[in-house]
Amino acid sequence: MKVAKAIRCESSRRWFARKFPDKAQWPRIKRLLRFSGIVCIIHGLTWGYYYATHAMSIMALLLFMLVLLGVGCIFIAKRFELFSLTLIAHVFLIIAVFASLADVSSAYSARSAHLFLLPIGIAAFFLFRGDGFYLRWAFPIICFSALVLISNLAISLSPGLELLPADVSKLGHDLNRATAIALTVCVLAIFREDLSSKVESYRSLARAISQRELCSYMQPQVSGDGKVIGAEVLLRWDRPGHGVQSPSEFIPLAEETGLIHEIGLMVIEDACRHLKYWSAIPSVNQWVLSVNVSPLQLASQTFVDDVREVMRKVGISGDKLCLEITESVFAGDLNSTVAKMRALSDDGVSWSLDDFGTGFSSLSLLQTLPLHELKIDQSFIFDIENDASKRELVRKIIEIADILRVSTVAEGIETKQQRDYLQDMGCVVFQGYLFGRPIAATEFLKEHWPAVNITG
């Protein structure tokens, strides 16, 4: 019960703290924020001044808040990593509703401020298309429903607006409509570009799979005495016209489109084929290959059978294959995840928790997973020789690993001093540029055998 409660709490926290979308989409969102910010500032200053000079303090205050919102949009466009996208969307919704209720129809023109709910709902529909039901569907529906409801309400939070001169009232409503339409067109144009880009990227990625443009790279993992004991398989896309791309540039798209399942099995099969080849080479036949597994892959009902089929087809056991997962698995069906992990553990496959310390974990949750190692994230390793607090954090992580009776792997090691600190703390496996950069899998054996000792 406590484990399930902890998972629900963490899921809520992550939902609320969700940051902005992937960086490929970010340039378009920056343009939208800047445009929205300029509109809010001009609109707020112009009408705020008018209301303030005509003793309409409530409306003047509301327009002053609109100016602050505009300044905030422009600031966020520069420092987007500090803010929650989910929170910002709800702030826009609340302010639009209050502005609509403060608006009032007259004999000269109908209510108009509620029209700003239209671009907000459309933007949410496109921005949250990769999220759950509420953000993807319910939030836009709330915006559109409020748009219809408020247009038919006769109440107003600022009855003083009825005293405005007819020409001023009409001008205000006309400007509201024009601005709302401009924002809607802007949102549609921005995300039309985004969707076109997504479609083209999807086609390119699907073609890359069929034409074997995706290739495996490997980075060595070494023991405390400097001996190579295995490697982590890192996927790269040798994309024509773009050069070699890292997973961060195409894995989000693969997960969004469902191609991640095919890609993931392809990488596992490639790793198994290398293990099959290595099995006939003395000293190399003990090396272990680690492969990253997407949470969406692990969530697949056929994941266990698919991995077993790959190992059967290649003709290897799972004792030299290590599958790496991240702490995001805690946000899913934990019981199903544990069952799948244990099923493959019975076949000899080992499990590693990658980027440990950067997400949410508790000992009670970690104890439920059949883990064999924890990977200490490189953010804790960087500058560890000069940062006593990082050294203490890493020491605690290694103590947690000892409690769980699993080994530790430190990644991102770039200096001998970092390696020495970690070894003194009890870390047993090391990975980083100090021992070798990722290289094409076909070149890995040539690079590290028979010279399989890296002293750093």
C-alpha positions as a Markdown table, in Angstrom:
| # | Residue | x | y | z |
|---|---|---|---|---|
| 1 | Met | 0.0 | 0.0 | 0.0 |
| 2 | Lys | 2.8 | 2.4 | 0.9 |
| 3 | Val | 4.6 | 1.6 | -2.3 |
| 4 | Ala | 1.5 | 2.2 | -4.4 |
| 5 | Lys | 0.9 | 5.5 | -2.6 |
| 6 | Ala | 4.5 | 6.6 | -3.2 |
| 7 | Ile | 4.1 | 5.9 | -6.9 |
| 8 | Arg | 0.9 | 7.9 | -7.1 |
| 9 | Cys | 2.4 | 10.8 | -5.3 |
| 10 | Glu | 5.5 | 10.8 | -7.5 |
| 11 | Ser | 3.3 | 10.6 | -10.6 |
| 12 | Ser | 1.3 | 13.6 | -9.5 |
| 13 | Arg | 4.5 | 15.6 | -8.7 |
| 14 | Arg | 6.0 | 14.8 | -12.1 |
| 15 | Trp | 2.8 | 15.7 | -13.9 |
| 16 | Phe | 2.6 | 19.1 | -12.2 |
| 17 | Ala | 6.3 | 19.8 | -12.6 |
| 18 | Arg | 6.4 | 18.8 | -16.3 |
| 19 | Lys | 8.7 | 21.1 | -18.1 |
| 20 | Phe | 8.6 | 22.2 | -21.7 |
| 21 | Pro | 8.6 | 19.7 | -24.6 |
| 22 | Asp | 11.6 | 18.4 | -26.5 |
| 23 | Lys | 14.1 | 20.9 | -27.8 |
| 24 | Ala | 13.2 | 20.3 | -31.4 |
| 25 | Gln | 9.8 | 21.8 | -30.7 |
| 26 | Trp | 11.1 | 24.6 | -28.5 |
| 27 | Pro | 12.0 | 27.3 | -31.2 |
| 28 | Arg | 8.3 | 27.3 | -32.3 |
| 29 | Ile | 7.1 | 27.7 | -28.7 |
| 30 | Lys | 9.5 | 30.6 | -28.1 |
| 31 | Arg | 8.0 | 32.5 | -31.0 |
| 32 | Leu | 4.5 | 31.9 | -29.7 |
| 33 | Leu | 5.5 | 33.1 | -26.2 |
| 34 | Arg | 7.2 | 36.2 | -27.5 |
| 35 | Phe | 4.2 | 37.0 | -29.7 |
| 36 | Ser | 1.8 | 36.4 | -26.9 |
| 37 | Gly | 3.9 | 38.5 | -24.5 |
| 38 | Ile | 4.0 | 41.5 | -26.8 |
| 39 | Val | 0.3 | 41.3 | -27.4 |
| 40 | Cys | -0.4 | 41.1 | -23.7 |
| 41 | Ile | 1.9 | 44.1 | -22.9 |
| 42 | Ile | 0.5 | 46.4 | -25.6 |
| 43 | His | -3.1 | 45.4 | -24.8 |
| 44 | Gly | -2.6 | 45.7 | -21.1 |
| 45 | Leu | -0.8 | 49.1 | -21.1 |
| 46 | Thr | -3.3 | 50.7 | -23.6 |
| 47 | Trp | -6.5 | 49.7 | -21.9 |
| 48 | Gly | -5.1 | 49.7 | -18.4 |
| 49 | Tyr | -4.2 | 53.4 | -18.8 |
| 50 | Tyr | -7.7 | 54.1 | -20.1 |
| 51 | Tyr | -9.5 | 52.3 | -17.2 |
| 52 | Ala | -7.2 | 53.8 | -14.6 |
| 53 | Thr | -7.9 | 57.4 | -15.9 |
| 54 | His | -11.6 | 56.7 | -15.9 |
| 55 | Ala | -11.8 | 55.5 | -12.3 |
| 56 | Met | -12.4 | 51.8 | -13.2 |
| 57 | Ser | -9.9 | 50.3 | -10.8 |
| 58 | Ile | -11.0 | 46.7 | -11.0 |
| 59 | Met | -10.4 | 46.7 | -14.8 |
| 60 | Ala | -7.2 | 48.6 | -14.5 |
| 61 | Leu | -5.9 | 46.0 | -12.0 |
| 62 | Leu | -6.9 | 43.2 | -14.3 |
| 63 | Leu | -5.1 | 44.8 | -17.2 |
| 64 | Phe | -2.0 | 45.4 | -15.0 |
| 65 | Met | -2.0 | 41.7 | -14.4 |
| 66 | Leu | -2.1 | 41.1 | -18.1 |
| 67 | Val | 1.0 | 43.3 | -18.6 |
| 68 | Leu | 2.8 | 41.2 | -15.9 |
| 69 | Leu | 1.7 | 38.0 | -17.8 |
| 70 | Gly | 3.2 | 39.5 | -21.0 |
| 71 | Val | 6.5 | 40.2 | -19.3 |
| 72 | Gly | 6.4 | 36.7 | -17.9 |
| 73 | Cys | 5.9 | 35.2 | -21.3 |
| 74 | Ile | 8.9 | 37.0 | -22.7 |
| 75 | Phe | 11.0 | 36.1 | -19.7 |
| 76 | Ile | 10.0 | 32.4 | -19.9 |
| 77 | Ala | 11.0 | 32.4 | -23.6 |
| 78 | Lys | 14.6 | 32.9 | -22.4 |
| 79 | Arg | 14.5 | 30.7 | -19.3 |
| 80 | Phe | 12.0 | 28.0 | -20.1 |
| 81 | Glu | 13.9 | 25.3 | -18.2 |
| 82 | Leu | 12.8 | 26.9 | -14.9 |
| 83 | Phe | 9.1 | 26.6 | -15.4 |
| 84 | Ser | 6.4 | 24.0 | -15.5 |
| 85 | Leu | 4.4 | 23.9 | -18.8 |
| 86 | Thr | 1.4 | 22.4 | -17.0 |
| 87 | Leu | 1.3 | 25.2 | -14.5 |
| 88 | Ile | 1.7 | 27.9 | -17.2 |
| 89 | Ala | -1.2 | 26.5 | -19.2 |
| 90 | His | -3.5 | 26.6 | -16.2 |
| 91 | Val | -2.4 | 30.2 | -15.4 |
| 92 | Phe | -3.4 | 31.2 | -18.9 |
| 93 | Leu | -6.7 | 29.5 | -18.6 |
| 94 | Ile | -7.6 | 31.1 | -15.2 |
| 95 | Ile | -6.6 | 34.6 | -16.4 |
| 96 | Ala | -8.6 | 34.2 | -19.6 |
| 97 | Val | -11.7 | 33.1 | -17.6 |
| 98 | Phe | -11.4 | 36.1 | -15.3 |
| 99 | Ala | -10.9 | 38.5 | -18.2 |
| 100 | Ser | -14.0 | 37.0 | -19.9 |
| 101 | Leu | -16.2 | 37.4 | -16.8 |
| 102 | Ala | -15.0 | 41.0 | -16.4 |
| 103 | Asp | -16.0 | 41.6 | -19.9 |
| 104 | Val | -19.7 | 42.5 | -20.7 |
| 105 | Ser | -21.8 | 42.7 | -23.8 |
| 106 | Ser | -23.6 | 45.9 | -24.7 |
| 107 | Ala | -26.1 | 47.2 | -27.1 |
| 108 | Tyr | -23.3 | 48.0 | -29.5 |
| 109 | Ser | -21.2 | 44.9 | -29.4 |
| 110 | Ala | -21.2 | 41.3 | -28.0 |
| 111 | Arg | -18.8 | 40.0 | -25.3 |
| 112 | Ser | -15.4 | 39.3 | -26.8 |
| 113 | Ala | -12.7 | 38.5 | -24.2 |
| 114 | His | -13.8 | 34.8 | -24.0 |
| 115 | Leu | -12.4 | 34.4 | -27.6 |
| 116 | Phe | -8.9 | 34.2 | -26.1 |
| 117 | Leu | -9.8 | 30.7 | -24.8 |
| 118 | Leu | -9.8 | 29.5 | -28.4 |
| 119 | Pro | -6.0 | 29.8 | -29.0 |
| 120 | Ile | -5.3 | 28.5 | -25.5 |
| 121 | Gly | -7.3 | 25.4 | -26.1 |
| 122 | Ile | -5.7 | 24.8 | -29.5 |
| 123 | Ala | -2.2 | 25.4 | -28.2 |
| 124 | Ala | -2.8 | 22.9 | -25.4 |
| 125 | Phe | -4.2 | 20.3 | -27.8 |
| 126 | Phe | -1.0 | 20.4 | -29.8 |
| 127 | Leu | 1.5 | 20.9 | -26.9 |
| 128 | Phe | 0.2 | 18.0 | -24.8 |
| 129 | Arg | -0.4 | 15.5 | -27.6 |
| 130 | Gly | 2.1 | 13.1 | -26.0 |
| 131 | Asp | 0.6 | 13.3 | -22.5 |
| 132 | Gly | -2.3 | 11.6 | -20.7 |
| 133 | Phe | -6.0 | 12.0 | -21.2 |
| 134 | Tyr | -6.4 | 15.2 | -19.0 |
| 135 | Leu | -3.8 | 17.3 | -20.7 |
| 136 | Arg | -4.3 | 15.9 | -24.2 |
| 137 | Trp | -8.1 | 16.0 | -24.3 |
| 138 | Ala | -9.8 | 17.2 | -21.1 |
| 139 | Phe | -7.9 | 20.5 | -20.7 |
| 140 | Pro | -8.6 | 21.7 | -24.3 |
| 141 | Ile | -12.3 | 20.6 | -23.9 |
| 142 | Ile | -12.5 | 22.7 | -20.7 |
| 143 | Cys | -11.2 | 25.7 | -22.7 |
| 144 | Phe | -13.7 | 25.2 | -25.5 |
| 145 | Ser | -16.6 | 24.5 | -23.1 |
| 146 | Ala | -15.8 | 27.7 | -21.2 |
| 147 | Leu | -15.7 | 29.6 | -24.5 |
| 148 | Val | -19.3 | 28.5 | -25.3 |
| 149 | Leu | -20.6 | 28.9 | -21.7 |
| 150 | Ile | -19.2 | 32.4 | -21.1 |
| 151 | Ser | -20.4 | 33.7 | -24.4 |
| 152 | Asn | -24.0 | 32.9 | -23.2 |
| 153 | Leu | -23.6 | 34.3 | -19.6 |
| 154 | Ala | -25.1 | 37.7 | -18.8 |
| 155 | Ile | -23.1 | 38.3 | -15.6 |
| 156 | Ser | -20.1 | 40.5 | -15.4 |
| 157 | Leu | -17.5 | 41.1 | -12.7 |
| 158 | Ser | -17.1 | 44.8 | -13.8 |
| 159 | Pro | -20.6 | 46.4 | -14.4 |
| 160 | Gly | -18.8 | 49.7 | -14.9 |
| 161 | Leu | -17.9 | 48.6 | -18.4 |
| 162 | Glu | -21.6 | 49.3 | -19.3 |
| 163 | Leu | -20.9 | 53.0 | -18.8 |
| 164 | Leu | -18.2 | 53.1 | -21.5 |
| 165 | Pro | -18.9 | 55.3 | -24.5 |
| 166 | Ala | -20.3 | 53.3 | -27.4 |
| 167 | Asp | -17.4 | 54.0 | -29.7 |
| 168 | Val | -14.9 | 53.0 | -27.0 |
| 169 | Ser | -16.8 | 49.8 | -26.1 |
| 170 | Lys | -17.0 | 48.8 | -29.8 |
| 171 | Leu | -13.3 | 49.5 | -30.4 |
| 172 | Gly | -12.4 | 47.4 | -27.4 |
| 173 | His | -14.5 | 44.4 | -28.6 |
| 174 | Asp | -13.2 | 44.7 | -32.1 |
| 175 | Leu | -9.6 | 44.7 | -30.9 |
| 176 | Asn | -10.3 | 41.7 | -28.7 |
| 177 | Arg | -11.6 | 39.8 | -31.6 |
| 178 | Ala | -8.8 | 40.8 | -33.9 |
| 179 | Thr | -6.2 | 39.8 | -31.3 |
| 180 | Ala | -7.8 | 36.5 | -30.5 |
| 181 | Ile | -8.0 | 35.6 | -34.2 |
| 182 | Ala | -4.4 | 36.7 | -34.7 |
| 183 | Leu | -3.3 | 34.5 | -31.8 |
| 184 | Thr | -5.3 | 31.5 | -33.1 |
| 185 | Val | -3.8 | 31.9 | -36.6 |
| 186 | Cys | -0.3 | 32.2 | -35.1 |
| 187 | Val | -0.8 | 29.0 | -33.0 |
| 188 | Leu | -2.1 | 27.0 | -36.0 |
| 189 | Ala | 0.7 | 28.3 | -38.2 |
| 190 | Ile | 3.4 | 27.4 | -35.6 |
| 191 | Phe | 2.1 | 23.9 | -34.9 |
| 192 | Arg | 1.3 | 23.2 | -38.6 |
| 193 | Glu | 5.1 | 23.7 | -39.1 |
| 194 | Asp | 5.7 | 21.4 | -36.1 |
| 195 | Leu | 3.4 | 18.7 | -37.4 |
| 196 | Ser | 4.9 | 18.9 | -40.9 |
| 197 | Ser | 8.4 | 18.5 | -39.3 |
| 198 | Lys | 7.2 | 15.6 | -37.2 |
| 199 | Val | 5.7 | 13.8 | -40.3 |
| 200 | Glu | 8.9 | 14.3 | -42.2 |
| 201 | Ser | 11.1 | 13.2 | -39.3 |
| 202 | Tyr | 8.9 | 10.1 | -38.9 |
| 203 | Arg | 9.3 | 9.2 | -42.6 |
| 204 | Ser | 13.0 | 9.7 | -42.3 |
| 205 | Leu | 13.2 | 7.5 | -39.1 |
| 206 | Ala | 11.1 | 4.8 | -40.7 |
| 207 | Arg | 13.4 | 4.8 | -43.7 |
| 208 | Ala | 16.5 | 4.8 | -41.4 |
| 209 | Ile | 15.2 | 1.5 | -39.8 |
| 210 | Ser | 14.7 | -0.2 | -43.2 |
| 211 | Gln | 18.0 | 1.1 | -44.7 |
| 212 | Arg | 20.1 | 0.3 | -41.5 |
| 213 | Glu | 21.0 | 3.9 | -41.0 |
| 214 | Leu | 20.7 | 3.3 | -37.2 |
| 215 | Cys | 24.0 | 1.9 | -35.9 |
| 216 | Ser | 25.3 | 0.7 | -32.6 |
| 217 | Tyr | 28.2 | 2.4 | -30.8 |
| 218 | Met | 29.9 | 1.1 | -27.7 |
| 219 | Gln | 31.7 | 2.7 | -24.8 |
| 220 | Pro | 33.9 | 0.5 | -22.6 |
| 221 | Gln | 33.2 | -0.3 | -19.0 |
| 222 | Val | 36.2 | -1.2 | -16.9 |
| 223 | Ser | 36.9 | -2.7 | -13.5 |
| 224 | Gly | 38.9 | -1.2 | -10.7 |
| 225 | Asp | 42.1 | -2.7 | -12.0 |
| 226 | Gly | 41.5 | -1.2 | -15.4 |
| 227 | Lys | 40.4 | -4.3 | -17.3 |
| 228 | Val | 37.6 | -4.0 | -19.9 |
| 229 | Ile | 34.7 | -6.1 | -18.6 |
| 230 | Gly | 32.1 | -5.0 | -21.1 |
| 231 | Ala | 30.4 | -2.0 | -22.8 |
| 232 | Glu | 27.3 | 0.0 | -23.0 |
| 233 | Val | 25.6 | 0.0 | -26.4 |
| 234 | Leu | 24.7 | 3.5 | -27.5 |
| 235 | Leu | 22.5 | 4.0 | -30.6 |
| 236 | Arg | 23.4 | 6.6 | -33.2 |
| 237 | Trp | 21.6 | 7.7 | -36.4 |
| 238 | Asp | 23.9 | 8.3 | -39.3 |
| 239 | Arg | 21.4 | 10.5 | -41.0 |
| 240 | Pro | 22.1 | 11.6 | -44.6 |
| 241 | Gly | 22.6 | 15.4 | -44.7 |
| 242 | His | 22.6 | 15.7 | -40.9 |
| 243 | Gly | 25.6 | 13.7 | -39.8 |
| 244 | Val | 25.6 | 11.3 | -36.8 |
| 245 | Gln | 22.8 | 12.1 | -34.4 |
| 246 | Ser | 22.6 | 11.1 | -30.7 |
| 247 | Pro | 19.5 | 9.3 | -29.3 |
| 248 | Ser | 18.2 | 12.5 | -27.7 |
| 249 | Glu | 17.5 | 13.8 | -31.2 |
| 250 | Phe | 15.3 | 10.9 | -32.4 |
| 251 | Ile | 14.3 | 8.6 | -29.5 |
| 252 | Pro | 11.5 | 11.0 | -28.3 |
| 253 | Leu | 10.1 | 10.8 | -31.8 |
| 254 | Ala | 10.5 | 7.0 | -31.9 |
| 255 | Glu | 8.6 | 6.8 | -28.6 |
| 256 | Glu | 5.9 | 9.1 | -29.8 |
| 257 | Thr | 5.3 | 7.2 | -33.0 |
| 258 | Gly | 5.7 | 3.7 | -31.7 |
| 259 | Leu | 8.8 | 3.0 | -33.7 |
| 260 | Ile | 10.7 | 2.6 | -30.4 |
| 261 | His | 9.6 | -1.1 | -30.2 |
| 262 | Glu | 11.2 | -2.0 | -33.5 |
| 263 | Ile | 14.3 | 0.1 | -32.8 |
| 264 | Gly | 14.7 | -1.3 | -29.3 |
| 265 | Leu | 14.5 | -5.0 | -30.5 |
| 266 | Met | 16.9 | -4.2 | -33.3 |
| 267 | Val | 19.5 | -2.9 | -30.8 |
| 268 | Ile | 19.0 | -5.9 | -28.5 |
| 269 | Glu | 19.5 | -8.2 | -31.5 |
| 270 | Asp | 22.6 | -6.4 | -32.6 |
| 271 | Ala | 24.0 | -6.7 | -29.0 |
| 272 | Cys | 23.2 | -10.4 | -28.9 |
| 273 | Arg | 25.0 | -10.9 | -32.2 |
| 274 | His | 28.1 | -9.3 | -30.9 |
| 275 | Leu | 27.9 | -11.4 | -27.7 |
| 276 | Lys | 27.6 | -14.5 | -29.9 |
| 277 | Tyr | 30.7 | -13.5 | -31.8 |
| 278 | Trp | 32.6 | -12.7 | -28.6 |
| 279 | Ser | 31.7 | -16.0 | -27.0 |
| 280 | Ala | 34.4 | -17.8 | -29.0 |
| 281 | Ile | 37.2 | -15.4 | -28.0 |
| 282 | Pro | 39.1 | -16.1 | -24.8 |
| 283 | Ser | 39.0 | -13.2 | -22.2 |
| 284 | Val | 36.4 | -11.5 | -24.3 |
| 285 | Asn | 33.8 | -14.1 | -23.8 |
| 286 | Gln | 33.2 | -12.8 | -20.3 |
| 287 | Trp | 32.4 | -9.3 | -21.4 |
| 288 | Val | 28.8 | -8.0 | -20.7 |
| 289 | Leu | 26.9 | -5.7 | -23.0 |
| 290 | Ser | 24.4 | -3.2 | -21.5 |
| 291 | Val | 21.5 | -2.0 | -23.6 |
| 292 | Asn | 19.1 | 0.8 | -22.8 |
| 293 | Val | 15.4 | -0.1 | -22.7 |
| 294 | Ser | 12.7 | 2.5 | -23.1 |
| 295 | Pro | 9.9 | 2.6 | -20.5 |
| 296 | Leu | 7.5 | 2.1 | -23.5 |
| 297 | Gln | 9.3 | -1.0 | -24.6 |
| 298 | Leu | 9.2 | -2.4 | -21.1 |
| 299 | Ala | 5.4 | -1.6 | -20.9 |
| 300 | Ser | 4.7 | -3.7 | -24.0 |
| 301 | Gln | 2.8 | -6.9 | -23.3 |
| 302 | Thr | 5.1 | -8.9 | -25.6 |
| 303 | Phe | 8.4 | -7.5 | -24.4 |
| 304 | Val | 9.5 | -10.6 | -22.6 |
| 305 | Asp | 8.6 | -12.9 | -25.4 |
| 306 | Asp | 10.3 | -10.6 | -28.0 |
| 307 | Val | 13.6 | -10.6 | -26.1 |
| 308 | Arg | 13.5 | -14.3 | -25.6 |
| 309 | Glu | 12.8 | -14.8 | -29.3 |
| 310 | Val | 15.8 | -12.6 | -30.2 |
| 311 | Met | 18.1 | -14.6 | -27.9 |
| 312 | Arg | 16.7 | -17.9 | -29.3 |
| 313 | Lys | 17.2 | -16.7 | -32.9 |
| 314 | Val | 20.8 | -15.5 | -32.3 |
| 315 | Gly | 21.6 | -18.6 | -30.2 |
| 316 | Ile | 22.8 | -17.1 | -26.9 |
| 317 | Ser | 21.9 | -17.3 | -23.3 |
| 318 | Gly | 21.1 | -14.1 | -21.4 |
| 319 | Asp | 23.9 | -14.2 | -18.9 |
| 320 | Lys | 26.0 | -11.6 | -20.7 |
| 321 | Leu | 23.2 | -9.3 | -21.5 |
| 322 | Cys | 22.3 | -6.4 | -19.2 |
| 323 | Leu | 19.2 | -4.3 | -19.8 |
| 324 | Glu | 19.2 | -0.7 | -18.5 |
| 325 | Ile | 16.1 | 1.1 | -17.3 |
| 326 | Thr | 15.5 | 4.5 | -15.7 |
| 327 | Glu | 13.6 | 5.6 | -12.7 |
| 328 | Ser | 10.7 | 6.5 | -14.9 |
| 329 | Val | 9.5 | 2.9 | -14.6 |
| 330 | Phe | 8.2 | 3.8 | -11.2 |
| 331 | Ala | 5.5 | 5.9 | -12.8 |
| 332 | Gly | 4.0 | 2.9 | -14.6 |
| 333 | Asp | 2.5 | -0.5 | -13.6 |
| 334 | Leu | 5.2 | -1.5 | -11.1 |
| 335 | Asn | 3.8 | -5.1 | -10.6 |
| 336 | Ser | 3.9 | -5.7 | -14.3 |
| 337 | Thr | 7.4 | -4.3 | -14.6 |
| 338 | Val | 8.7 | -6.5 | -11.8 |
| 339 | Ala | 7.1 | -9.6 | -13.3 |
| 340 | Lys | 8.8 | -8.9 | -16.7 |
| 341 | Met | 12.1 | -8.2 | -15.1 |
| 342 | Arg | 12.0 | -11.4 | -13.0 |
| 343 | Ala | 11.0 | -13.4 | -16.0 |
| 344 | Leu | 14.0 | -12.3 | -18.0 |
| 345 | Ser | 16.2 | -12.6 | -14.9 |
| 346 | Asp | 15.3 | -16.3 | -14.9 |
| 347 | Asp | 16.9 | -16.5 | -18.3 |
| 348 | Gly | 20.1 | -15.0 | -17.0 |
| 349 | Val | 19.5 | -11.4 | -18.1 |
| 350 | Ser | 20.7 | -8.8 | -15.6 |
| 351 | Trp | 19.1 | -5.4 | -14.9 |
| 352 | Ser | 20.7 | -2.0 | -14.3 |
| 353 | Leu | 19.0 | 1.2 | -13.0 |
| 354 | Asp | 20.5 | 4.0 | -15.1 |
| 355 | Asp | 20.9 | 7.7 | -14.1 |
| 356 | Phe | 20.3 | 6.8 | -10.5 |
| 357 | Gly | 19.8 | 9.8 | -8.3 |
| 358 | Thr | 18.3 | 12.1 | -10.9 |
| 359 | Gly | 14.7 | 10.9 | -10.5 |
| 360 | Phe | 12.5 | 9.6 | -7.7 |
| 361 | Ser | 13.4 | 6.4 | -5.9 |
| 362 | Ser | 12.9 | 5.0 | -2.4 |
| 363 | Leu | 14.5 | 2.0 | -0.9 |
| 364 | Ser | 11.1 | 0.3 | -0.6 |
| 365 | Leu | 10.5 | 0.8 | -4.3 |
| 366 | Leu | 14.0 | -0.2 | -5.3 |
| 367 | Gln | 13.8 | -3.4 | -3.2 |
| 368 | Thr | 10.9 | -4.6 | -5.3 |
| 369 | Leu | 13.0 | -4.6 | -8.5 |
| 370 | Pro | 15.3 | -7.5 | -9.3 |
| 371 | Leu | 18.3 | -5.2 | -9.9 |
| 372 | His | 21.9 | -6.2 | -10.4 |
| 373 | Glu | 23.5 | -2.8 | -10.5 |
| 374 | Leu | 23.0 | 1.0 | -10.1 |
| 375 | Lys | 24.5 | 3.4 | -12.5 |
| 376 | Ile | 25.6 | 6.7 | -10.8 |
| 377 | Asp | 24.6 | 9.6 | -13.1 |
| 378 | Gln | 27.4 | 11.6 | -14.6 |
| 379 | Ser | 26.0 | 14.8 | -13.1 |
| 380 | Phe | 27.2 | 13.6 | -9.7 |
| 381 | Ile | 30.6 | 12.7 | -11.1 |
| 382 | Phe | 31.3 | 16.1 | -12.8 |
| 383 | Asp | 33.7 | 18.1 | -10.7 |
| 384 | Ile | 33.5 | 15.6 | -7.9 |
| 385 | Glu | 37.2 | 16.2 | -7.0 |
| 386 | Asn | 36.4 | 19.8 | -6.1 |
| 387 | Asp | 32.9 | 19.4 | -4.6 |
| 388 | Ala | 32.7 | 17.8 | -1.2 |
| 389 | Ser | 28.9 | 17.6 | -1.2 |
| 390 | Lys | 28.9 | 15.6 | -4.4 |
| 391 | Arg | 31.4 | 13.2 | -2.9 |
| 392 | Glu | 29.1 | 12.7 | 0.1 |
| 393 | Leu | 26.1 | 12.1 | -2.2 |
| 394 | Val | 28.0 | 9.5 | -4.2 |
| 395 | Arg | 29.2 | 7.9 | -1.1 |
| 396 | Lys | 25.5 | 7.6 | 0.1 |
| 397 | Ile | 24.5 | 6.2 | -3.3 |
| 398 | Ile | 27.1 | 3.5 | -3.0 |
| 399 | Glu | 25.9 | 2.7 | 0.5 |
| 400 | Ile | 22.4 | 2.3 | -0.9 |
| 401 | Ala | 23.7 | -0.1 | -3.5 |
| 402 | Asp | 25.4 | -2.1 | -0.7 |
| 403 | Ile | 22.1 | -2.2 | 1.2 |
| 404 | Leu | 20.4 | -3.5 | -1.9 |
| 405 | Arg | 23.3 | -5.9 | -2.5 |
| 406 | Val | 23.9 | -4.7 | -6.1 |
| 407 | Ser | 27.1 | -3.3 | -7.7 |
| 408 | Thr | 27.6 | 0.3 | -8.8 |
| 409 | Val | 28.7 | 1.7 | -12.1 |
| 410 | Ala | 29.9 | 5.3 | -12.3 |
| 411 | Glu | 29.5 | 7.0 | -15.7 |
| 412 | Gly | 30.9 | 10.2 | -17.1 |
| 413 | Ile | 34.4 | 9.8 | -15.6 |
| 414 | Glu | 36.9 | 12.1 | -17.4 |
| 415 | Thr | 39.9 | 12.3 | -15.0 |
| 416 | Lys | 42.0 | 9.8 | -13.0 |
| 417 | Gln | 41.3 | 11.7 | -9.9 |
| 418 | Gln | 37.6 | 11.1 | -10.3 |
| 419 | Arg | 38.2 | 7.4 | -10.8 |
| 420 | Asp | 40.4 | 7.3 | -7.7 |
| 421 | Tyr | 37.8 | 9.0 | -5.5 |
| 422 | Leu | 35.1 | 6.6 | -6.7 |
| 423 | Gln | 37.2 | 3.6 | -6.2 |
| 424 | Asp | 38.1 | 4.6 | -2.7 |
| 425 | Met | 34.3 | 4.9 | -2.0 |
| 426 | Gly | 33.7 | 1.4 | -3.1 |
| 427 | Cys | 32.5 | 1.8 | -6.7 |
| 428 | Val | 33.5 | -1.3 | -8.8 |
| 429 | Val | 32.8 | -0.4 | -12.4 |
| 430 | Phe | 33.7 | 2.7 | -14.3 |
| 431 | Gln | 32.7 | 4.3 | -17.6 |
| 432 | Gly | 33.6 | 7.6 | -19.3 |
| 433 | Tyr | 35.9 | 9.4 | -21.7 |
| 434 | Leu | 38.9 | 8.5 | -19.5 |
| 435 | Phe | 38.6 | 4.9 | -20.7 |
| 436 | Gly | 37.3 | 5.5 | -24.2 |
| 437 | Arg | 34.8 | 7.4 | -26.2 |
| 438 | Pro | 31.9 | 5.7 | -27.9 |
| 439 | Ile | 33.0 | 4.1 | -31.1 |
| 440 | Ala | 31.2 | 2.1 | -33.8 |
| 441 | Ala | 30.4 | -1.4 | -32.5 |
| 442 | Thr | 32.2 | -3.0 | -35.5 |
| 443 | Glu | 35.4 | -1.2 | -34.4 |
| 444 | Phe | 35.1 | -1.9 | -30.6 |
| 445 | Leu | 36.8 | -5.2 | -30.5 |
| 446 | Lys | 39.7 | -4.0 | -32.7 |
| 447 | Glu | 40.1 | -1.0 | -30.4 |
| 448 | His | 40.0 | -2.9 | -27.0 |
| 449 | Trp | 41.3 | -6.4 | -27.7 |
| 450 | Pro | 43.9 | -7.8 | -27.1 |
| 451 | Ala | 44.8 | -4.6 | -25.3 |
| 452 | Val | 42.0 | -5.1 | -22.8 |
| 453 | Asn | 43.6 | -3.2 | -19.9 |
| 454 | Ile | 43.0 | 0.5 | -19.6 |
| 455 | Thr | 44.9 | 2.1 | -16.7 |
| 456 | Gly | 43.5 | 5.6 | -17.2 |
